[in-house]
Structure formats: structure tokens, C-alpha cells
Amino acid sequence: MNYQIVIPKPVQKQLGILPENIKGKIIEQVLKLKENPRSFGSVKLKSYENEYRIRVGDYRIRYEIDDNNHTVILLHCKHRKDIYRT
């Protein structure tokens, strides 16, 4: 079953300021989450219940999976030095 991708306004803003070449790669990875949100390359974050991350070069995509509603909610999309500071 396909999952719905939810991109909140703050994450849309984060995506908007990324370099174009990185933005394309990140969008490609986000679209893959529709089919399989726990795909190869995704890592479960230990301190969080349903949060995962995907690495795209020096950037990270943090997201939460809601299996009951079949949704993937993007939480952050930032450079690796900034992603874990919230």
C-alpha cells in the first residue's frame, strides 16, 4: 500500500533554500518513501518512537511514519551538522 507524504511548511522552507542539485536528489528520495518508508538506507532513530532518517550526501531527511494512517511526515531536511539540533 502506498503512503501519503506530508511536507509541513517549515520543511518546505528548508527544501526551498537547498542547492538545486541536492534538492533534486532529496525529492527523489522522498518520493521513494511512498512505496516503502522503511527502505534500504533508512535508519531508525533510537531516541524516538517512529522516527527515521535517510542520508543524501551531506544532508539528512528526518521523517516520522504513521502506519495507522499510512502517512510519512517529513520533520526536517537539513545539512548533517544542523539536523539534530531542534
Secondary structure, DSSP 8 states (H G I E B T S, - for coil): ---EEE--HHHHHHHHTS-HHHHHHHHHHHHHTTT-TT-TTEEE-TTSSSEEEEEETTEEEEEEEETTTTEEEEEEEEETTTTT--
